Amino acid sequence: MTSPSSAPASPRSGIDRYFLISERGSTVGREIRGGLVTFFAMCYIVVLNPLIIGTVPDSTGHYLGGGTEPNLPAVAAGTALVAAIMSIVMGTWAKFPLALATGLGLNAYIAFSVVSLPGMTWAGAMGLVVLEGVVILILVLTGLRRAIFRAVPPFLKTAIGVGLGLFIAFVGLFNARFVTSAAATPVQLGNDGSLIGWPTLIFVVGLLLTIVLWVRKVPGAMLIAIVAATILAIVLERVLHIGAYAPADGSNPGNPHGWSLNLPALDGSPVALPDFSTLFTVDPIGGVTAVGVIGALVIVFSLVLADFFDTMGTMVAVAAEGGLQDGKGEIPGAQKILLVDSLAAVAGGVGGVSSATAYAESATGVGEGARTGLAPVITGLAFAATVFLAPLVAMVPYEAATPALVMVGFLMMTQILDIDFHDVEKAIPAFLTIILMPFAYSITVGIGAGFVTYVLIRVVRGKAREVHWLLYAVAFLFVLYFLRGALEGAIG
């Protein structure tokens, strides 16, 4: 745990007094530096979020922001705006050095497990995100968060995070075509079992650079690697005219070694008025109608579970890093922190960019000396400036951005060390949770398998009374979710 480097001094300004800067042993300079470091550590989300949720059509064939083609600048602008607003709210009201933005894992769940459901639209999916935020808000206000937090076994919370990490890493590898589908095997290395093509080289260089910068503890490692790989991609495209990826079709050889999604070429000004067409694309009623009440409950609960517990862990980790806990281990202002986080989920849905949540990268700013809410205010202001740079996203190819997904997957997977695999009651549910997320390409399936098998194993081992009633309810809902096709057929 990092402790403040100097003793509290007398407040010297209104800003100092409002944010309790001197009281917490910090300075305005440290807070500004910490806020900027946090921004550079997490602003990769402005690039990655559009590539995750902006490139997937809903069941009607439409993309976020409207239309039948991806609108990545609009998603980037909305992502930056929500991050700016909620980080500033966290800083000015909760006064805690915690920045917020669209949650990785949560956005992947919406993109790959929700919007493709029959009848589901992006507006309906974002409506369910808003409902998730409302549920978390109610849980915080009523104190039910404690009951839920205690009901779910810690190892299962950890397994969900590990599974999300593997899923995100697989999405990154697949979208960069570092691994692809094949006829003889489910997946293969590259396009033909080997690595070939300039875009693949960009991915490899970007991944290795990310690793090198990360292990060297360079602030903003992911962002630096994305920028460097993108610049190299632009140079290669300008010199070699590689072109966009196109699959072979009959006698047409296509362009199997081209760039995925975006062509890395400078076209027009990188600065423009933002496109906020993702804002207010919300339809909670339509989301519930598309999947039914049971389906909506499962989706909302899955979002709540991933968001709620991740926030608790992040808050505790940042507080521990900055020495911000009191003598009893409690975090001053924890209720305000959780309220802001629940409102961030609502804001992410209203903004049309998926649920926003607290970022563990905030610990990088705390490591630079930040101890107060001024740091996330600085982070938020930096995100606000990024709103006007959204067109830059349109020239970042998958190959330059997705190494960050792989790195985030690694970071999330390191939690697996906290799971006791010698205990079968924990090992089997955790194992199924972890592997089924990437193998079934569904985060929901992984979470559901973990809950159901955990309850089952405890029951057959004579420990039914030790299982919280809430887990029985959740497991039952997941069983209905897994059988929904058969149930719908029987009813029909």
C-alpha positions in Angstrom: 0.0 0.0 0.0 1.3 3.4 -1.0 1.2 6.1 1.6 1.2 9.8 1.1 4.7 11.1 0.6 4.3 14.1 2.8 2.4 15.2 5.9 -0.8 17.2 5.4 -0.2 20.9 5.1 -2.5 23.8 5.7 -5.0 24.4 2.8 -3.7 27.1 0.5 -6.7 27.7 -1.8 -10.4 27.1 -2.3 -9.5 24.1 -4.6 -7.3 22.8 -1.9 -9.9 23.0 0.7 -12.8 21.7 -1.4 -10.9 18.5 -2.5 -9.1 18.0 0.8 -5.8 18.0 -1.0 -3.5 19.1 1.8 -5.5 17.1 4.3 -4.7 13.9 2.3 -1.0 14.8 2.0 -1.1 15.7 -1.7 -0.6 18.8 -3.8 -2.5 20.4 -6.8 0.5 19.5 -9.0 0.4 15.8 -8.0 -3.4 15.7 -8.6 -3.0 17.1 -12.1 -0.2 14.8 -12.9 -2.1 11.8 -11.5 -5.2 12.7 -13.4 -3.3 12.9 -16.7 -1.6 9.6 -16.0 -4.9 8.0 -15.3 -6.2 9.4 -18.6 -3.3 8.0 -20.6 -3.7 4.7 -18.9 -7.4 4.3 -19.8 -8.2 6.4 -22.8 -7.6 3.4 -25.0 -11.3 2.8 -24.4 -12.1 5.6 -26.8 -10.5 3.5 -29.5 -11.5 0.0 -28.3 -15.2 0.6 -27.4 -16.1 1.6 -31.0 -14.3 -1.4 -32.3 -16.3 -3.7 -30.0 -19.8 -2.2 -30.0 -19.6 -0.1 -33.1 -18.9 -2.9 -35.5 -21.7 -5.3 -34.5 -25.1 -5.0 -36.1 -28.2 -5.7 -34.0 -30.8 -8.3 -35.1 -32.3 -5.9 -37.5 -28.9 -5.2 -39.3 -28.5 -1.7 -37.9 -25.4 -0.3 -36.1 -25.0 2.0 -33.1 -25.8 5.6 -34.2 -28.2 4.4 -36.9 -27.7 3.2 -40.4 -26.5 -0.1 -41.9 -22.8 0.8 -41.7 -20.6 1.2 -38.7 -20.4 4.8 -37.3 -17.2 4.6 -35.2 -16.6 8.3 -34.8 -20.1 8.7 -33.2 -19.4 5.8 -30.8 -16.0 7.3 -29.9 -17.5 10.7 -29.3 -20.2 9.2 -27.0 -17.7 7.1 -25.2 -15.5 10.1 -24.5 -18.4 12.3 -23.4 -19.8 9.8 -20.9 -16.3 9.2 -19.5 -15.8 12.9 -19.2 -19.1 13.6 -17.4 -19.0 10.7 -14.9 -15.3 11.2 -14.0 -15.9 14.8 -13.3 -19.0 13.9 -11.2 -16.9 11.3 -9.3 -14.3 13.9 -8.6 -16.4 16.8 -7.6 -19.1 15.0 -5.6 -17.5 11.8 -4.2 -14.0 13.4 -4.1 -12.3 10.1 -4.7 -9.5 9.5 -7.2 -11.5 7.1 -9.3 -12.2 7.7 -13.0 -15.0 6.0 -15.0 -15.6 5.0 -18.6 -17.3 2.3 -20.6 -16.5 -1.1 -19.0 -14.6 -3.7 -21.1 -16.4 -7.0 -20.7 -19.7 -5.2 -20.2 -19.5 -3.8 -23.7 -18.5 -7.2 -25.1 -21.4 -8.8 -23.4 -23.8 -6.4 -25.0 -22.2 -6.6 -28.4 -21.8 -10.4 -28.7 -24.5 -11.8 -26.4 -27.4 -9.4 -26.4 -27.9 -7.4 -29.6 -28.0 -10.4 -31.8 -30.9 -11.9 -30.0 -34.1 -12.1 -32.1 -35.9 -8.8 -32.1 -33.2 -7.0 -30.1 -32.1 -3.6 -31.3 -29.3 -1.4 -30.1 -31.9 0.9 -28.5 -33.4 -2.1 -26.7 -30.0 -3.3 -25.5 -29.1 0.1 -24.1 -32.5 0.2 -22.4 -31.5 -2.9 -20.6 -28.2 -1.2 -19.6 -30.2 1.6 -18.1 -32.3 -0.9 -16.2 -29.1 -2.4 -14.9 -28.0 1.0 -13.6 -31.3 1.5 -11.9 -31.1 -1.9 -10.2 -27.6 -1.1 -8.9 -28.8 2.3 -7.7 -31.7 0.7 -5.8 -29.3 -1.9 -4.3 -27.0 0.8 -3.1 -29.8 3.0 -1.7 -31.5 0.1 0.1 -28.3 -1.5 1.4 -29.1 -4.8 -0.4 -25.6 -4.6 -2.0 -24.2 -6.1 1.2 -26.6 -9.1 1.0 -25.8 -9.7 -2.7 -22.1 -9.2 -2.2 -22.1 -11.8 0.6 -24.3 -14.3 -1.3 -22.1 -14.8 -4.3 -18.9 -16.8 -3.4 -15.7 -14.8 -3.8 -14.2 -17.5 -6.1 -17.2 -17.2 -8.5 -16.8 -13.5 -8.7 -13.1 -14.1 -9.5 -13.9 -16.7 -12.1 -16.3 -14.4 -13.9 -13.5 -11.8 -14.2 -11.0 -14.4 -15.5 -13.6 -15.7 -18.0 -14.2 -12.2 -19.2 -10.5 -11.8 -19.7 -10.2 -14.9 -21.8 -13.2 -13.8 -23.8 -11.9 -10.3 -24.5 -8.5 -11.7 -25.4 -10.1 -14.2 -27.9 -12.1 -11.4 -29.4 -8.9 -9.4 -29.9 -7.0 -12.3 -31.5 -9.9 -13.2 -33.8 -10.7 -9.6 -34.9 -7.1 -9.1 -35.8 -7.2 -12.4 -37.7 -4.3 -13.6 -35.7 -6.5 -16.7 -35.3 -9.3 -17.4 -37.8 -11.9 -20.0 -38.4 -11.0 -23.0 -40.5 -12.6 -26.0 -42.3 -10.6 -28.8 -40.6 -10.4 -27.2 -37.1 -12.6 -24.7 -35.2 -9.8 -22.1 -35.4 -6.3 -21.8 -36.8 -3.3 -19.5 -36.6 -3.6 -16.8 -39.2 -5.4 -17.3 -42.5 -3.8 -20.7 -43.4 -2.1 -22.0 -40.2 0.8 -19.5 -40.4 1.4 -15.8 -39.9 1.6 -13.8 -43.1 0.8 -10.3 -44.2 1.7 -6.7 -43.1 -1.4 -6.2 -41.0 -0.5 -9.3 -39.0 3.0 -7.9 -38.5 1.4 -4.7 -37.1 -0.6 -6.8 -34.6 2.5 -8.6 -33.5 4.5 -5.4 -33.2 1.7 -3.7 -31.3 1.3 -6.6 -28.9 5.0 -6.9 -28.2 5.3 -3.1 -27.7 2.4 -3.2 -25.3 4.1 -6.0 -23.3 7.4 -4.2 -23.2 5.9 -0.9 -22.2 3.7 -2.5 -19.6 6.5 -4.5 -17.9 8.6 -1.4 -17.9 5.6 0.3 -16.1 5.4 3.1 -18.6 2.2 5.2 -18.0 -0.2 4.9 -20.9 1.5 1.8 -22.2 -1.6 0.6 -24.1 -2.3 4.0 -25.7 1.3 4.5 -26.7 1.3 1.1 -28.4 -2.0 1.8 -30.2 -0.7 5.1 -31.5 2.7 3.7 -32.5 1.1 0.7 -34.3 -1.4 3.0 -36.1 1.3 5.3 -37.3 3.3 2.4 -38.6 0.2 1.0 -40.3 -0.5 4.4 -42.0 3.1 4.4 -43.3 2.8 0.9 -44.6 -0.5 1.6 -46.3 0.8 4.8 -47.9 3.9 3.0 -49.3 2.6 -0.5 -50.1 -1.2 0.2 -50.8 -2.2 -3.0 -48.9 -5.9 -2.3 -49.0 -8.8 -3.6 -47.0 -9.4 -7.2 -46.2 -11.7 -9.0 -48.6 -12.5 -12.8 -48.5 -12.0 -15.0 -51.5 -15.2 -15.5 -53.4 -15.2 -18.2 -56.2 -12.8 -17.1 -58.9 -12.1 -13.8 -57.0 -9.0 -14.2 -54.9 -10.0 -11.3 -52.6 -7.5 -9.7 -50.3 -7.0 -12.1 -47.5 -4.0 -10.2 -46.1 -5.6 -6.8 -46.0 -6.6 -4.5 -43.1 -9.5 -5.5 -40.9 -12.4 -3.1 -40.7 -10.5 0.3 -40.9 -8.1 1.4 -43.6 -5.2 3.2 -41.9 -5.2 6.3 -44.1 -5.2 10.0 -43.3 -8.4 11.4 -44.9 -9.5 14.9 -43.9 -9.0 16.7 -40.6 -8.7 14.6 -37.4 -10.5 17.4 -35.5 -14.3 17.8 -36.1 -17.5 18.6 -34.4 -18.6 15.5 -32.6 -21.4 13.2 -33.8 -23.6 12.4 -30.8 -26.0 10.2 -32.7 -25.6 7.4 -30.1 -27.1 9.6 -27.4 -30.6 8.7 -26.2 -30.9 5.6 -28.3 -32.7 3.9 -25.4 -35.8 1.7 -25.4 -36.1 -0.3 -22.2 -39.6 -1.6 -23.2 -38.3 -2.8 -26.5 -35.4 -4.6 -24.9 -37.7 -6.5 -22.5 -40.2 -7.3 -25.2 -37.5 -8.7 -27.4 -36.2 -11.3 -24.9 -39.2 -11.6 -22.5 -39.2 -11.0 -18.8 -37.0 -14.0 -17.9 -34.5 -13.2 -20.6 -34.4 -9.5 -19.5 -33.9 -10.6 -15.9 -31.0 -12.8 -16.8 -29.3 -10.1 -19.0 -29.8 -7.4 -16.4 -28.6 -9.6 -13.6 -25.5 -10.6 -15.6 -24.7 -6.9 -16.2 -25.3 -6.1 -12.5 -23.1 -9.0 -11.4 -20.2 -8.1 -13.6 -20.5 -4.3 -12.9 -21.4 -4.3 -9.2 -18.6 -6.6 -7.9 -16.0 -5.2 -10.3 -16.6 -1.7 -8.9 -16.3 -2.9 -5.3 -13.0 -4.5 -6.0 -11.7 -1.5 -7.9 -12.7 0.9 -5.2 -11.0 -1.2 -2.5 -7.8 -1.6 -4.6 -7.5 2.1 -5.4 -8.2 3.0 -1.7 -5.5 0.5 -0.6 -3.0 1.9 -3.1 -3.5 5.4 -1.9 -3.8 4.7 1.8 -7.3 6.1 1.8 -8.9 3.6 4.2 -9.6 4.5 7.8 -8.4 2.5 10.8 -11.3 0.0 10.4 -10.5 -0.6 6.8 -13.5 1.4 5.7 -13.4 3.8 2.7 -14.7 7.3 3.6 -17.5 8.3 1.3 -18.0 4.8 -0.1 -21.7 5.3 -0.4 -21.2 8.3 -2.7 -18.6 6.4 -4.8 -21.1 3.6 -5.3 -23.9 6.0 -6.1 -21.8 7.7 -8.8 -20.9 4.3 -10.3 -24.6 3.3 -10.5 -25.4 6.5 -12.2 -22.6 5.9 -14.6 -24.2 2.7 -15.7 -27.4 4.7 -16.4 -25.4 7.4 -18.2 -23.7 4.8 -20.4 -27.0 3.4 -21.5 -28.5 6.8 -22.2 -25.3 7.7 -24.0 -25.7 4.6 -26.2 -22.1 3.4 -25.4 -22.8 0.6 -22.9 -22.5 0.7 -19.1 -19.8 3.0 -17.7 -18.0 1.8 -14.6 -15.0 2.5 -12.3 -11.6 1.8 -13.9 -8.8 0.0 -12.1 -6.4 2.1 -14.2 -7.1 4.8 -11.7 -4.5 3.1 -9.5 -1.9 4.4 -12.0 -2.8 8.0 -11.1 -2.8 7.2 -7.4 0.7 5.7 -7.9 1.7 9.1 -9.3 0.6 10.8 -6.1 -3.2 11.5 -6.7 -5.2 11.2 -3.5 -8.3 13.3 -4.1 -11.2 14.0 -6.5 -9.2 16.6 -8.4 -7.4 13.8 -10.3 -10.6 12.4 -11.9 -11.7 15.9 -12.7 -8.5 16.4 -14.7 -9.1 12.9 -16.3 -12.6 14.0 -17.2 -11.4 17.2 -18.8 -9.0 15.3 -20.9 -11.8 13.0 -22.1 -13.8 16.1 -22.9 -11.1 17.3 -25.3 -11.0 13.8 -26.9 -14.6 14.3 -28.0 -13.4 16.5 -30.8 -10.8 14.0 -31.9 -13.3 11.2 -32.6 -12.5 11.1 -36.4 -9.1 9.7 -35.5 -10.8 6.4 -34.5 -11.9 5.8 -38.1 -8.3 5.2 -39.2 -7.3 2.8 -36.5 -7.3 -0.7 -37.9 -8.1 -3.7 -35.7 -4.5 -4.9 -35.9 -3.3 -1.7 -34.2 -6.0 -1.6 -31.4 -6.7 -5.2 -30.5 -3.3 -5.9 -28.9 -4.7 -3.9 -26.0 -7.6 -6.3 -25.8 -5.2 -9.2 -25.4 -3.3 -7.3 -22.7 -6.5 -6.5 -20.8 -7.4 -10.1 -21.1 -4.1 -11.1 -19.5 -4.6 -8.6 -16.6 -8.1 -9.9 -15.9 -6.9 -13.5 -16.0 -4.2 -13.0 -13.3 -7.0 -13.2 -10.8 -7.1 -16.9 -11.3 -4.4 -17.3 -8.6 -7.1 -16.4 -6.1 -9.2 -19.6 -6.9 -8.5 -22.7 -4.9 -8.5 -25.5 -7.6 -7.9 -28.2 -5.0 -11.5 -27.7 -3.8 -13.9 -29.3 -6.3 -16.8 -27.2 -5.1 -14.9 -24.2 -6.3 -12.8 -25.7 -9.1 -15.6 -27.1 -11.3 -17.9 -24.1 -11.3 -14.9 -21.8 -11.8 -13.5 -23.9 -14.6 -16.9 -24.0 -16.5 -17.4 -20.3 -16.0 -13.9 -19.5 -17.4 -13.9 -21.8 -20.4 -17.4 -21.5 -21.6 -17.2 -17.7 -22.1 -14.7 -18.0 -24.9 -15.6 -21.5 -26.1 -19.4 -20.8 -26.3 -18.7 -17.2 -27.3 -21.1 -16.2 -24.7 -20.5 -14.4 -21.4 -24.0 -15.3 -20.2 -23.4 -19.0 -20.7 -20.2 -18.9 -18.7 -21.8 -17.1 -15.7 -24.9 -19.3 -15.8 -22.9 -22.5 -15.9 -20.9 -21.4 -12.9 -24.0 -20.6 -10.8 -25.9 -23.8 -11.7 -23.0 -26.2 -11.1 -22.1 -24.5 -7.9 -25.6 -24.9 -6.5 -25.8 -28.5 -7.8 -22.5 -29.6 -6.3 -23.3 -28.1 -2.9 -26.7 -29.8 -2.9 -25.4 -33.3 -3.8 -22.7 -33.0 -1.1 -25.3 -32.4 1.5 -24.7 -28.6 1.9 -28.0 -27.3 0.5 -28.7 -25.2 3.6 -25.4 -23.5 3.2 -26.4 -22.0 -0.2 -27.9 -18.6 0.0 -31.5 -18.4 -1.2 -30.5 -15.8 -3.8 -28.2 -18.3 -5.5 -31.1 -20.8 -5.8 -33.2 -18.1 -7.5 -30.4 -17.0 -9.8 -29.5 -20.6 -10.8 -33.2 -21.3 -11.5 -33.3 -18.3 -13.8 -30.3 -19.5 -15.6 -31.8 -23.0 -16.1 -34.8 -21.3 -17.7 -32.5 -19.3 -19.8 -30.6 -22.4 -21.1 -33.9 -24.1 -21.8 -35.7 -21.1 -23.3 -35.6 -22.6 -26.8 -37.3 -25.8 -25.7 -39.7 -23.9 -23.5 -40.7 -21.5 -26.2 -41.2 -24.5 -28.6 -43.4 -26.3 -26.0 -45.5 -23.2 -25.4 -45.8 -22.5 -29.1 
